[in-house]
Amino acid sequence: MCCDGEGLLLVQKVSELYHKISTLQTLQPSKHVNSLFSQLVLTCTPPPPPPPSPPLIDISKLSSTVQTMRSHLIKLCGQAEGLLEHHYSTILASHQNPLDHLSLFPYYSNYLKLTHLEFSILTRYISSSPPSKVAFIGSGALPFSSIIMALKYLPTTEFHNFDVDSSANAKATTLVASDVDLSKRMLFHTTDIMDVTSDMLGEFEVVFLAALVGMEKEEKVKVIEHLQKNMTSGSLLMLRSAYGARAFLYPVVEASDLRGFEILTTFHPTDDVVNSIVLARL
């Protein structure tokens, strides 16, 4: 038993939405597809119970049937998110200055809040001077996190964005091409992060790991282990995780997944921001 009362109703609602989403003929953005995923996000971000009450859902106590459903749902969410980002990246690129129109993306305000939280947490642990180079792994066709961080918070830092999808990197490059400063500081690498060695990873003072890099637990752990072996001592790893019902949308990073790292802080949002934030030091 993972929960009772409201929690059981929440799991039932998620299961109903999963059935509707999993039987769609396509996850390409449309009014119907967008509506289903919006309902799912709203369902999985309920107002938190008053402290010290635990969240409505304890993912570790879900039945095997619900766990299987959750695993498949995370993959569907990841696929839909990728298609949505490609769709809006194309729309933004049709404007003369794409960076002036980022708010066209329906979840842009969520990225603004999440990036602000990440920078606020980061500033507590970085040295007095901003990092000269950072990496973002899993940047995608809409590298909002890198763009927002580079424009609003780290205006002199060089951002290296890694993604296995060459078309995503091509679209991302187009978005920043019209900005003279940002296009020089925003580099895109089409490669599997597992193929990137310490020669490059050792240069970064901060590495950001996107939530959907490693959707299966084993894959996520392998990526973290690779980073642990190839990042430089003292560097920071910032990961996105999930907590409570939000774990129906994104994978959970647990302390046991971060062997070799010192966990500095973990933050669980209580508003419409979906991802938890974990900061660790090598």
Buried (B, 14 or more C-beta within 10 A) or exposed (E): EBBEEEBBEBBEBBBEBBEBBEEBEEBEBEEEBEEBBEBBBEBBBBEBEEEEEEBBBBBEEBEEEBBEBBEEBBEBBBBBBBBBBBBBBEEBBEEEEBBEBBEEBEBBEBBBBBBBBBBEBBEEBBEEEBBEBBBBBBBBBBBBBBBBBBBEBBEEBBBBBBBBBEEBBBBBBBBBBBBEEBEEBBBBBBEEBBEBEEEBBEBBBBBBBBBBBBBEBEEBBEBBBBBBEBBEEEBBBBBBBBBBBBBBBBBBBEEEBBEEBEBBEBBBBEEEBBBBBBBBBB
